[in-house]
Amino acid sequence: MDEAEPPGEGIGLDEHMLERISVLEEIVKRSAETIRMLLEALSRQEKNGFVVQTGLLALKDLLERKSMLSEEELLDLWESRVDVHMAAMEKRERFLERKERILAGFTGERRERFAQLLNDAEFAFYALDPAKGISVLEEASRLDRGNAELAFFLGETYFNEGEAERARATLRHVLVREPHHFEALVYVGVLENEMGHAEKATELLKRAISIRPDAFLPYFALGALYASAGQMAKAEFHLKKAVSIEETAQAHSLLGTIAYQRGKLAEAIDHLQSAVRLDSDDEESLYQLGLCYLDRGWTQKAAEKFQAALELNPNRVDYQDASRLVAAGGPRGLPRPRGPAAALARRAEAKAPKDPDAALALYRKALESDPENPTLLIATALVCSASGRTAEAVATTRRVLAAGPGEMVAAAAYATLLEALRAEGKFREGSRVAAEMLGAVSSNYARSIAYFQRAQALAEMGEDLDEALEAAEKGLELSPREMRHFPLAAKGWVHYKRKEFDRAVECLRRAVELGENPTALTQLGLAYLAVGRTREARSAFDRAKRRGARRLERRGGLEAQMLEQIRRNLHLTEKLARRRPVRAR
């Protein structure tokens, strides 16, 4: 006979289970209610966004009908403002990630004031005013000189904004406090190399490798450093180690170039194909791959790669060429900057050929004291084009033109605008702006620019090639002698598009004799390939490659690639490091 169950025990268990089930039902019910409210809020937000967008489009249409607004101008300005705001938000996110660590690392005496400054900086970042935020953090840094976390944040910010000297000094201060700070070691190593201190750079990067032997960046930076010094075997070893950790287009591109220089053609092709696979917009790798195919005798494949490289950036702005084009109409017609802006402009002009980012920072400071000076605005736009910020260049030049300037200023602004549109691949808009320029200027110099820019735009689109040829010939007739290579190159490219390859060769050959640039040389090489003159094509491509290399040297060469790669990767590296378990635990 079974033992009798203790009175009340079964009932207590049932009640307990029922209570647990009731609690779970309540949790599910509340969760469902919360999800429903979130979905309703999202739906309202979507409707509000649709209403706002519709209102903006209606306002745009109304202003366009009244000839008070250009859609292209609005979109360009909108895009440039978005870029500025995204950069400000990125700084805010980086600061918020580190704010607690910065506060925890405080070693001074006025902690409350320090904490208040951090809060003020946070508000400035939320207000999309990063300049004020950085200024406040600099004040906080003066209260706590020993705060390595704050010093690193400031040094990284200076680094990203191209202020190499300030970044180097600040990050070296970090290493004084924390000699094993991995990111600071990599940053300072690259900056020391940029300053010409290769031995010190090597030492710092090797220290970074010893701290984190499984990290991509120090191997890549050290490999690039050895490559720039001509030590190809060492460069190859470190870059292969970097690729074994993380495959990137930049590392494969450098390995391909090194293998090509060392006569390892098959290996060079493998690495360059990997680079293009990882980054189909890698113009340099496409171009080098074309040279490798040409060496193999694969002329059709080579032509395809050269054409692809050209289409990626069909008329890449060379700062020195573009500045000569803008200045040819007579700089005396442009108003000089006033007051402190004048000194800043002179410094920016000196830096622009080699360091467009630093020049841009100086021009922006100059515009703070002389914001409507068209000379400063045009120079800023030109540097923006040379450094790839074409949307900002377009918006800036349109700002000059909207003020209704005189012919000399208008000609310079139009020339800069057309260069920016061409570099951005906006050929239809460029053709329209060139036609607009013809109605706004009267000098032969300015009309020549409008004609050959329109010819190039039509040729790139492959439309109205008869009109394009006529425009190129008019540009050639009106052009001053020192600028004839621009319309000659345009005419040659029109002939190439018309499949009149012999005429294309003749025009492009004369153009590069008067003034070489990588684009015209590449076009000449393609024209030579089209008529079967492979040897001359190879010579043209080689000259284009050397001219492009000299341009990269003026802008930092391999160091520029290192800086760009580090900017892309260090934030990710830092996040991964924070996720790693601490070994001491």
VEXLUMGU-775597 format. One record per residue (C-alpha): residue number from 1; residue in one letter; z, x, y. Coordinates in pm, 1 decimal, padded with zeros to 6 digits. Layout:
<rs>
 tormi drenlum        z        x        y
   NUM       a        Z        X        Y
...
</rs>
This chain:
<rs>
 tormi drenlum        z        x        y
     1       m  00000.0  00000.0  00000.0
     2       d -00100.7  00141.7  00338.2
     3       e  00169.2  00234.0  00580.4
     4       a  00209.4 -00010.2  00863.7
     5       e  00057.7  00107.7  01193.8
     6       p  00320.2  00171.8  01457.3
     7       p  00339.1 -00129.3  01682.5
     8       g  00137.8 -00098.8  02005.9
     9       e -00045.1  00227.2  01918.3
    10       g -00387.6  00073.9  01848.1
    11       i -00367.4 -00150.1  02149.3
    12       g -00284.7  00147.0  02376.4
    13       l -00591.0  00343.5  02257.1
    14       d -00820.4  00046.1  02310.5
    15       e -00688.9 -00004.8  02659.4
    16       h -00734.4  00363.7  02733.9
    17       m -01099.2  00358.2  02616.2
    18       l -01170.0  00042.1  02812.4
    19       e -01023.8  00202.0  03124.1
    20       r -01239.6  00513.0  03081.4
    21       i -01550.4  00297.5  03032.4
    22       s -01467.4  00098.3  03344.0
    23       v -01432.7  00417.2  03546.0
    24       l -01768.5  00543.5  03420.1
    25       e -01930.6  00209.1  03498.9
    26       e -01793.1  00229.5  03852.8
    27       i -01926.0  00586.1  03893.4
    28       v -02271.6  00482.4  03769.1
    29       k -02267.0  00178.2  03995.7
    30       r -02174.5  00386.6  04302.2
    31       s -02435.4  00651.3  04213.7
    32       a -02702.8  00384.4  04180.6
    33       e -02597.7  00239.1  04515.4
    34       t -02611.7  00583.1  04679.4
    35       i -02957.1  00651.5  04535.0
    36       r -03076.4  00311.2  04656.6
    37       m -02946.6  00386.1  05008.7
    38       l -03111.8  00728.7  05006.2
    39       l -03444.2  00578.0  04898.1
    40       e -03419.2  00317.0  05173.9
    41       a -03340.5  00589.3  05429.6
    42       l -03633.4  00796.6  05304.8
    43       s -03862.6  00494.0  05330.3
    44       r -03745.4  00428.4  05688.6
    45       q -03798.7  00794.4  05774.2
    46       e -04148.7  00782.4  05628.1
    47       k -04230.8  00471.7  05832.5
    48       n -04087.8  00629.3  06148.1
    49       g -04291.8  00942.4  06088.3
    50       f -04605.0  00730.7  06041.3
    51       v -04535.6  00544.0  06367.9
    52       v -04475.3  00868.0  06558.3
    53       q -04791.2  01025.6  06414.4
    54       t -04995.7  00717.0  06504.7
    55       g -04857.9  00726.0  06858.5
    56       l -04942.8  01093.9  06897.6
    57       l -05296.8  01035.6  06770.5
    58       a -05338.6  00743.2  07011.3
    59       l -05214.7  00959.4  07299.8
    60       k -05450.9  01240.6  07196.0
    61       d -05748.2  01001.5  07183.4
    62       l -05660.3  00858.7  07525.9
    63       l -05629.1  01203.5  07685.6
    64       e -05955.8  01314.3  07521.8
    65       r -06140.0  01012.5  07660.9
    66       k -06011.5  01100.5  08007.7
    67       s -06125.7  01464.2  07954.6
    68       m -05768.8  01583.5  07998.4
    69       l -05728.3  01731.3  07650.5
    70       s -05925.8  01924.9  07390.4
    71       e -05841.2  01857.6  07025.7
    72       e -05898.6  02222.1  06931.0
    73       e -05673.0  02339.4  07212.5
    74       l -05400.8  02096.5  07110.2
    75       l -05417.8  02203.9  06744.5
    76       d -05417.3  02573.7  06830.2
    77       l -05118.5  02536.1  07061.2
    78       w -04942.2  02317.1  06805.6
    79       e -05000.6  02577.4  06533.5
    80       s -04869.7  02861.1  06749.8
    81       r -04557.0  02659.0  06841.8
    82       v -04496.3  02582.0  06474.6
    83       d -04517.9  02955.1  06395.7
    84       v -04262.2  03031.5  06667.6
    85       h -04026.7  02759.9  06546.2
    86       m -04061.6  02865.9  06182.1
    87       a -03971.7  03222.5  06279.3
    88       a -03666.4  03092.5  06466.8
    89       m -03561.0  02883.7  06166.5
    90       e -03598.6  03182.9  05937.0
    91       k -03362.1  03384.0  06158.2
    92       r -03119.3  03092.7  06156.0
    93       e -03122.4  03072.9  05776.1
    94       r -03070.3  03448.2  05742.4
    95       f -02778.8  03433.0  05985.5
    96       l -02614.2  03134.2  05813.5
    97       e -02639.5  03312.5  05477.6
    98       r -02444.4  03606.2  05619.6
    99       k -02215.6  03447.8  05877.6
   100       e -01909.9  03428.4  05648.7
   101       r -01960.2  03786.6  05531.0
   102       i -01990.4  03902.7  05892.4
   103       l -01667.9  03725.2  05985.5
   104       a -01489.8  03853.8  05674.6
   105       g -01588.5  04209.7  05765.1
   106       f -01426.9  04193.8  06111.1
   107       t -01207.4  04498.5  06184.7
   108       g -01144.3  04465.1  06559.2
   109       e -00862.1  04311.9  06760.7
   110       r -01017.0  04001.5  06925.6
   111       r -01096.9  03799.1  06614.7
   112       e -01096.5  03459.0  06789.3
   113       r -01346.5  03579.3  07050.2
   114       f -01560.8  03731.7  06775.1
   115       a -01560.6  03404.8  06577.7
   116       q -01651.4  03210.0  06893.4
   117       l -01948.8  03440.2  06955.1
   118       l -02070.5  03382.9  06599.9
   119       n -02049.4  03006.8  06660.2
   120       d -02237.6  03045.2  06991.2
   121       a -02510.3  03241.0  06812.1
   122       e -02533.2  02968.8  06547.1
   123       f -02578.9  02701.1  06815.8
   124       a -02850.5  02913.7  06980.8
   125       f -03036.2  02945.8  06649.8
   126       y -03010.7  02569.6  06593.3
   127       a -03149.5  02519.5  06944.6
   128       l -03449.5  02734.6  06840.6
   129       d -03354.1  02999.8  07093.4
   130       p -03338.2  03312.4  06872.0
   131       a -03349.8  03551.5  07169.4
   132       k -03022.1  03407.5  07300.8
   133       g -02875.2  03411.8  06951.4
   134       i -02952.6  03781.3  06906.6
   135       s -02816.6  03857.0  07254.9
   136       v -02486.6  03685.5  07164.9
   137       l -02467.4  03877.2  06835.9
   138       e -02522.7  04203.4  07021.4
   139       e -02221.2  04115.0  07235.2
   140       a -02023.5  04041.9  06917.9
   141       s -02129.1  04377.2  06776.0
   142       r -01982.3  04551.5  07078.7
   143       l -01647.2  04389.2  06993.8
   144       d -01660.9  04521.3  06636.4
   145       r -01860.2  04843.3  06612.0
   146       g -01754.2  04890.2  06251.6
   147       n -01895.7  04560.8  06121.8
   148       a -02167.8  04679.3  05882.7
   149       e -02284.8  04325.6  05793.0
   150       l -02349.0  04235.3  06156.2
   151       a -02513.0  04570.4  06225.8
   152       f -02742.8  04521.2  05926.3
   153       f -02846.2  04173.2  06042.1
   154       l -02932.6  04308.8  06387.1
   155       g -03112.2  04612.8  06243.4
   156       e -03317.2  04396.5  06008.9
   157       t -03409.6  04169.2  06301.5
   158       y -03523.7  04466.0  06512.1
   159       f -03722.3  04591.3  06212.1
   160       n -03900.3  04259.1  06163.8
   161       e -03985.1  04242.8  06534.9
   162       g -04138.2  04590.8  06536.9
   163       e -03862.4  04760.1  06740.0
   164       a -03856.2  05068.3  06519.0
   165       e -03629.6  05290.2  06731.9
   166       r -03357.8  05025.0  06773.3
   167       a -03383.2  04930.1  06406.6
   168       r -03348.8  05291.7  06296.1
   169       a -03045.3  05359.0  06517.2
   170       t -02870.7  05036.6  06412.5
   171       l -02940.6  05074.4  06040.8
   172       r -02829.1  05437.8  06042.3
   173       h -02499.8  05309.6  06183.5
   174       v -02479.0  05077.6  05880.3
   175       l -02519.2  05376.8  05648.1
   176       v -02237.9  05560.1  05825.4
   177       r -02007.3  05270.8  05735.3
   178       e -02161.1  05193.2  05394.6
   179       p -02355.9  05493.7  05254.9
   180       h -02464.7  05293.6  04946.8
   181       h -02607.7  04991.9  05130.9
   182       f -02930.5  04947.4  04931.5
   183       e -03137.9  04748.7  05180.8
   184       a -03039.2  04974.8  05471.3
   185       l -03140.6  05281.3  05267.4
   186       v -03487.2  05134.3  05205.3
   187       y -03535.5  05024.1  05566.4
   188       v -03422.2  05356.6  05711.6
   189       g -03627.8  05549.2  05456.9
   190       v -03944.8  05371.3  05565.5
   191       l -03858.9  05408.6  05934.8
   192       e -03782.7  05780.7  05898.3
   193       n -04124.2  05824.8  05737.4
   194       e -04285.4  05631.2  06020.9
   195       m -04115.1  05870.0  06264.3
   196       g -04264.7  06167.8  06077.7
   197       h -03943.9  06269.4  05898.2
   198       a -04086.8  06268.7  05544.3
   199       e -03811.5  06480.6  05382.6
   200       k -03533.8  06259.1  05515.9
   201       a -03728.7  05948.9  05411.5
   202       t -03771.5  06084.9  05058.1
   203       e -03399.9  06159.9  05030.0
   204       l -03300.3  05808.2  05141.8
   205       l -03545.3  05633.0  04909.9
   206       k -03429.6  05842.4  04613.5
   207       r -03071.5  05741.1  04693.6
   208       a -03184.0  05377.9  04692.2
   209       i -03342.9  05428.5  04348.4
   210       s -03022.1  05583.9  04215.3
   211       i -02825.1  05278.4  04333.4
   212       r -03070.3  05021.4  04198.2
   213       p -03309.4  05181.7  03948.0
   214       d -03454.7  04843.6  03850.5
   215       a -03570.5  04753.2  04204.4
   216       f -03938.2  04745.3  04299.0
   217       l -03919.4  04835.4  04667.6
   218       p -03790.9  05195.2  04671.0
   219       y -04043.0  05298.8  04404.7
   220       f -04324.6  05134.1  04600.4
   221       a -04215.2  05286.0  04931.7
   222       l -04172.0  05632.1  04779.1
   223       g -04510.7  05607.8  04606.6
   224       a -04678.2  05508.2  04933.4
   225       l -04497.9  05792.3  05111.2
   226       y -04626.6  06048.7  04859.2
   227       a -04976.9  05899.1  04884.7
   228       s -04976.8  05936.0  05264.4
   229       a -04868.5  06300.4  05215.5
   230       g -05155.5  06367.6  04971.3
   231       q -04925.8  06413.9  04669.6
   232       m -05129.3  06184.4  04448.1
   233       a -04969.1  06264.7  04111.4
   234       k -04619.7  06185.1  04241.1
   235       a -04752.6  05878.5  04420.9
   236       e -04916.9  05751.5  04103.4
   237       f -04597.0  05801.1  03899.2
   238       h -04377.5  05603.5  04139.9
   239       l -04632.0  05328.2  04199.6
   240       k -04679.2  05276.9  03825.5
   241       k -04303.0  05251.2  03792.8
   242       a -04304.1  04991.4  04072.9
   243       v -04580.3  04791.1  03900.1
   244       s -04386.7  04797.0  03570.8
   245       i -04099.0  04624.6  03755.7
   246       e -04305.6  04381.1  03963.9
   247       e -04682.3  04341.6  03995.3
   248       t -04804.4  04315.0  04354.8
   249       a -05149.3  04334.9  04506.6
   250       q -05041.3  04613.6  04745.0
   251       a -04916.0  04840.4  04465.4
   252       h -05225.6  04784.7  04250.9
   253       s -05447.6  04842.2  04554.1
   254       l -05282.3  05178.2  04625.9
   255       l -05302.5  05276.8  04258.3
   256       g -05671.6  05184.1  04255.7
   257       t -05739.8  05393.5  04564.7
   258       i -05550.5  05690.6  04418.0
   259       a -05732.0  05663.1  04084.0
   260       y -06065.0  05648.8  04267.1
   261       q -05981.4  05962.4  04466.4
   262       r -05880.2  06139.9  04144.7
   263       g -06210.9  06051.9  03978.2
   264       k -06068.0  05793.8  03736.3
   265       l -06327.9  05526.3  03801.8
   266       a -06245.5  05292.3  03509.6
   267       e -05872.2  05300.0  03594.6
   268       a -05951.3  05241.2  03961.2
   269       i -06157.6  04933.3  03874.4
   270       d -05876.7  04795.9  03654.8
   271       h -05615.2  04831.5  03929.7
   272       l -05840.6  04694.3  04202.5
   273       q -05938.2  04396.1  03988.2
   274       s -05565.6  04331.3  03935.2
   275       a -05508.4  04350.9  04310.5
   276       v -05784.2  04095.9  04376.8
   277       r -05650.7  03874.0  04097.2
   278       l -05304.4  03875.1  04256.7
   279       d -05438.2  03832.6  04610.6
   280       s -05791.0  03698.6  04638.6
   281       d -05776.0  03756.3  05017.3
   282       d -05710.4  04132.1  04983.0
   283       e -06003.1  04252.5  05192.0
   284       e -05932.1  04624.2  05143.3
   285       s -05922.5  04593.0  04762.1
   286       l -06245.1  04392.2  04758.7
   287       y -06414.1  04658.7  04968.3
   288       q -06287.6  04946.9  04751.5
   289       l -06391.3  04755.9  04439.8
   290       g -06740.7  04724.4  04586.7
   291       l -06754.5  05103.1  04626.8
   292       c -06646.5  05148.2  04263.5
   293       y -06915.7  04907.1  04143.6
   294       l -07171.4  05092.1  04353.8
   295       d -07072.4  05418.0  04183.9
   296       r -07126.0  05248.9  03847.9
   297       g -07471.7  05138.9  03959.2
   298       w -07376.6  04770.9  03959.3
   299       t -07549.0  04695.9  04289.0
   300       q -07544.4  04316.8  04257.4
   301       k -07170.6  04305.5  04179.7
   302       a -07107.6  04555.4  04459.4
   303       a -07299.0  04340.2  04710.4
   304       e -07094.0  04036.8  04604.6
   305       k -06766.3  04219.5  04670.7
   306       f -06880.6  04355.6  05008.7
   307       q -07000.6  04008.6  05106.7
   308       a -06667.6  03857.5  04997.3
   309       a -06474.0  04113.8  05203.3
   310       l -06692.6  04040.9  05504.1
   311       e -06650.8  03665.3  05468.5
   312       l -06272.4  03698.7  05455.4
   313       n -06271.6  03853.3  05800.3
   314       p -06632.2  03850.0  05919.2
   315       n -06566.7  04001.2  06259.3
   316       r -06223.2  04154.1  06247.3
   317       v -06107.1  04232.3  06599.2
   318       d -06077.1  04601.5  06671.4
   319       y -05847.8  04629.8  06973.2
   320       q -06032.1  04917.3  07138.4
   321       d -06377.4  04759.7  07091.1
   322       a -06258.4  04420.9  07213.4
   323       s -06075.3  04564.7  07513.6
   324       r -06391.4  04750.9  07617.8
   325       l -06585.2  04425.6  07587.0
   326       v -06333.0  04237.9  07803.7
   327       a -06308.0  04514.8  08063.7
   328       a -06679.7  04576.8  08098.4
   329       g -06715.9  04305.9  08359.5
   330       g -06498.3  04493.7  08604.1
   331       p -06118.7  04510.9  08582.0
   332       r -06095.6  04510.4  08963.9
   333       g -06150.9  04134.8  08950.9
   334       l -05830.3  04081.1  08751.5
   335       p -05503.0  04041.9  08945.5
   336       r -05249.6  04315.2  08877.8
   337       p -04903.1  04228.3  08743.6
   338       r -04618.5  04235.2  08993.0
   339       g -04266.9  04380.4  08994.3
   340       p -04103.7  04477.7  08662.9
   341       a -04396.8  04325.5  08473.5
   342       a -04626.7  04604.8  08597.5
   343       a -04423.1  04882.1  08429.4
   344       l -04391.4  04681.5  08107.9
   345       a -04766.9  04616.7  08106.9
   346       r -04843.6  04989.6  08139.7
   347       r -04615.6  05066.8  07844.3
   348       a -04773.6  04786.3  07640.6
   349       e -05127.0  04903.9  07717.2
   350       a -05038.5  05255.2  07595.2
   351       k -04890.1  05121.3  07269.4
   352       a -05155.1  04857.4  07193.1
   353       p -05412.5  05075.5  07007.0
   354       k -05155.0  05216.5  06761.5
   355       d -04877.5  04957.7  06753.7
   356       p -04993.5  04605.5  06848.3
   357       d -04660.9  04449.8  06746.0
   358       a -04461.8  04669.5  06985.8
   359       a -04721.8  04609.6  07258.8
   360       l -04695.8  04234.4  07206.1
   361       a -04317.2  04245.4  07246.4
   362       l -04360.6  04432.8  07577.1
   363       y -04627.0  04192.6  07704.8
   364       r -04400.2  03897.1  07624.6
   365       k -04118.9  04055.8  07824.8
   366       a -04361.0  04115.3  08111.5
   367       l -04463.5  03748.0  08103.8
   368       e -04100.4  03645.4  08145.8
   369       s -04107.0  03786.2  08500.4
   370       d -04472.5  03705.4  08581.6
   371       p -04555.0  03409.7  08353.4
   372       e -04882.5  03290.7  08505.2
   373       n -05050.4  03627.6  08559.5
   374       p -05394.4  03592.9  08393.1
   375       t -05426.3  03968.9  08333.1
   376       l -05104.2  03969.1  08131.1
   377       l -05205.0  03652.8  07945.9
   378       i -05547.4  03793.0  07854.0
   379       a -05396.3  04125.1  07742.5
   380       t -05140.1  03936.5  07533.7
   381       a -05414.8  03729.4  07371.5
   382       l -05615.9  04042.6  07295.7
   383       v -05320.6  04208.4  07122.6
   384       c -05250.1  03883.9  06933.1
   385       s -05607.9  03888.4  06801.6
   386       a -05581.4  04253.6  06699.2
   387       s -05257.0  04188.0  06509.2
   388       g -05381.3  03874.1  06332.2
   389       r -05205.7  03614.8  06551.0
   390       t -05531.4  03444.0  06635.1
   391       a -05386.6  03093.9  06686.3
   392       e -05157.6  03230.0  06956.8
   393       a -05449.9  03422.9  07107.7
   394       v -05659.2  03105.6  07127.2
   395       a -05377.2  02905.1  07285.9
   396       t -05305.5  03180.2  07540.5
   397       t -05666.5  03218.8  07656.6
   398       r -05707.5  02842.8  07685.3
   399       r -05400.4  02844.0  07907.4
   400       v -05581.6  03085.4  08140.2
   401       l -05901.3  02879.0  08141.4
   402       a -05710.4  02554.9  08205.7
   403       a -05598.7  02697.9  08542.5
   404       g -05960.3  02704.3  08667.2
   405       p -05982.1  03080.4  08736.8
   406       g -06255.6  03268.4  08923.1
   407       e -06556.3  03409.4  08739.0
   408       m -06414.2  03754.1  08659.6
   409       v -06095.7  03612.5  08509.9
   410       a -06289.5  03333.9  08333.7
   411       a -06534.5  03584.3  08181.6
   412       a -06251.8  03800.2  08045.4
   413       a -06068.6  03494.6  07911.2
   414       y -06380.9  03352.8  07745.3
   415       a -06463.1  03691.9  07589.5
   416       t -06111.3  03715.4  07445.4
   417       l -06117.8  03354.7  07325.6
   418       l -06452.6  03402.6  07150.3
   419       e -06328.2  03719.3  06976.9
   420       a -06021.4  03528.7  06853.8
   421       l -06225.0  03232.7  06726.6
   422       r -06466.9  03466.7  06552.8
   423       a -06182.2  03655.5  06384.1
   424       e -06031.2  03324.5  06270.2
   425       g -06362.3  03207.9  06124.2
   426       k -06393.1  02909.4  06359.3
   427       f -06766.6  02951.8  06407.2
   428       r -06852.0  02594.6  06504.2
   429       e -06588.5  02594.0  06774.3
   430       g -06702.0  02942.8  06880.4
   431       s -07058.9  02818.2  06919.9
   432       r -06935.2  02530.0  07133.9
   433       v -06715.3  02756.9  07349.5
   434       a -07007.1  02999.8  07397.7
   435       a -07221.4  02710.8  07525.1
   436       e -06933.5  02608.3  07753.6
   437       m -06910.3  02966.5  07880.6
   438       l -07279.9  02966.7  07971.0
   439       g -07213.8  02673.0  08203.6
   440       a -06911.9  02839.8  08363.2
   441       v -07032.7  03195.6  08439.8
   442       s -07329.9  03343.5  08620.4
   443       s -07314.0  03725.1  08582.3
   444       n -07549.6  03893.0  08336.7
   445       y -07254.2  04061.8  08163.0
   446       a -07071.2  03734.6  08099.1
   447       r -07383.1  03542.8  07994.1
   448       s -07473.1  03823.8  07754.3
   449       i -07137.6  03779.1  07579.4
   450       a -07188.7  03403.6  07553.0
   451       y -07537.9  03444.7  07406.5
   452       f -07457.3  03702.9  07139.0
   453       q -07133.5  03525.7  07039.8
   454       r -07329.6  03202.8  06995.3
   455       a -07591.0  03388.9  06791.1
   456       q -07324.2  03532.9  06562.0
   457       a -07153.4  03197.0  06517.9
   458       l -07478.9  03022.6  06424.6
   459       a -07569.2  03304.7  06185.7
   460       e -07234.0  03284.0  06007.2
   461       m -07279.6  02908.0  05965.2
   462       g -07640.6  02960.2  05851.6
   463       e -07754.3  02693.0  06094.1
   464       d -08025.6  02684.5  06361.9
   465       l -08130.9  03042.3  06285.8
   466       d -08429.2  03016.7  06520.3
   467       e -08194.0  02927.2  06805.9
   468       a -07955.9  03203.0  06690.9
   469       l -08236.6  03462.0  06711.2
   470       e -08335.1  03340.6  07056.4
   471       a -07972.1  03362.0  07175.2
   472       a -07935.7  03716.0  07038.2
   473       e -08253.4  03827.0  07217.0
   474       k -08131.5  03675.6  07545.5
   475       g -07798.6  03851.3  07501.2
   476       l -07982.5  04179.7  07445.7
   477       e -08191.9  04129.7  07761.3
   478       l -07888.1  04063.1  07980.7
   479       s -07646.9  04314.1  07831.3
   480       p -07553.3  04632.8  08022.5
   481       r -07654.9  04952.7  07844.5
   482       e -07302.5  05045.2  07734.2
   483       m -07260.5  04707.9  07559.6
   484       r -07602.6  04676.2  07389.4
   485       h -07466.2  04743.3  07040.2
   486       f -07294.1  04402.0  07038.7
   487       p -07608.8  04186.3  07081.2
   488       l -07810.7  04429.3  06865.2
   489       a -07564.3  04381.5  06578.9
   490       a -07578.8  04004.5  06628.9
   491       k -07958.5  04009.9  06618.0
   492       g -07955.3  04222.8  06304.0
   493       w -07719.9  03983.6  06127.7
   494       v -07936.5  03686.2  06225.2
   495       h -08237.4  03864.5  06071.3
   496       y -08030.8  03927.3  05755.2
   497       k -07945.3  03556.7  05731.4
   498       r -08314.6  03475.8  05780.6
   499       k -08384.8  03714.6  05487.3
   500       e -08587.9  03939.9  05720.8
   501       f -08418.6  04243.7  05571.5
   502       d -08639.7  04519.8  05718.1
   503       r -08582.3  04386.2  06069.9
   504       a -08212.0  04349.8  05991.7
   505       v -08195.0  04715.7  05889.9
   506       e -08367.5  04828.8  06209.2
   507       c -08144.9  04627.7  06445.5
   508       l -07820.4  04710.5  06267.6
   509       r -07911.8  05078.9  06240.9
   510       r -07969.7  05094.4  06617.9
   511       a -07645.6  04902.8  06679.1
   512       v -07428.7  05145.3  06482.0
   513       e -07600.4  05442.5  06647.4
   514       l -07484.8  05304.4  06983.7
   515       g -07135.2  05203.2  06871.2
   516       e -06995.8  05211.1  06518.6
   517       n -06753.7  04952.0  06389.7
   518       p -06664.0  04859.2  06029.4
   519       t -06822.6  04514.1  06044.8
   520       a -07164.9  04630.6  06166.1
   521       l -07162.8  04920.2  05917.3
   522       t -07084.7  04682.7  05631.1
   523       q -07362.6  04449.8  05744.2
   524       l -07598.8  04748.5  05757.9
   525       g -07496.0  04847.2  05404.7
   526       l -07572.5  04496.0  05279.1
   527       a -07911.9  04504.5  05452.7
   528       y -07990.6  04841.0  05290.9
   529       l -07894.4  04699.6  04948.2
   530       a -08124.7  04402.5  05007.6
   531       v -08424.4  04636.2  05053.9
   532       g -08325.3  04858.6  04761.1
   533       r -08211.3  05161.7  04965.6
   534       t -07896.1  05226.8  04763.1
   535       r -07827.2  05577.6  04893.5
   536       e -07836.2  05467.5  05258.9
   537       a -07623.6  05163.6  05167.4
   538       r -07360.9  05389.9  05010.5
   539       s -07356.5  05606.3  05322.3
   540       a -07308.6  05300.3  05546.1
   541       f -07027.3  05164.2  05329.5
   542       d -06855.7  05504.1  05325.5
   543       r -06872.6  05524.6  05704.8
   544       a -06733.9  05171.7  05731.3
   545       k -06448.4  05267.5  05498.1
   546       r -06366.7  05580.5  05700.2
   547       r -06384.7  05388.5  06026.8
   548       g -06155.7  05122.7  05882.2
   549       a -05916.3  05392.5  05760.2
   550       r -05902.8  05543.1  06109.7
   551       r -05820.5  05200.0  06245.7
   552       l -05540.5  05165.3  05990.8
   553       e -05411.6  05509.5  06085.8
   554       r -05389.2  05397.0  06447.4
   555       r -05183.9  05100.1  06328.5
   556       g -04962.9  05286.0  06082.8
   557       g -05183.2  05325.4  05773.9
   558       l -04986.4  05323.5  05450.4
   559       e -04665.9  05290.2  05648.3
   560       a -04793.2  04954.7  05776.3
   561       q -04843.7  04838.4  05416.3
   562       m -04494.5  04959.7  05328.5
   563       l -04342.9  04771.2  05621.5
   564       e -04530.1  04452.8  05534.9
   565       q -04432.6  04474.3  05167.4
   566       i -04067.3  04531.9  05256.7
   567       r -04064.2  04238.0  05498.6
   568       r -04197.9  04017.9  05219.4
   569       n -03960.1  04137.8  04948.8
   570       l -03622.7  04237.4  05095.3
   571       h -03496.5  03882.7  05150.3
   572       l -03571.6  03800.6  04785.8
   573       t -03411.5  04126.9  04671.1
   574       e -03095.8  04046.2  04864.4
   575       k -03073.0  03695.7  04716.1
   576       l -03117.3  03827.0  04360.8
   577       a -02851.8  04091.2  04421.4
   578       r -02602.4  03824.0  04528.4
   579       r -02669.4  03633.8  04204.9
   580       r -02606.9  03936.7  03981.6
   581       p -02264.5  03954.0  03815.1
   582       v -02050.1  04230.5  03958.4
   583       r -02013.4  04493.0  03686.0
   584       a -01655.0  04572.2  03780.1
   585       r -01562.4  04217.9  03680.6
</rs>
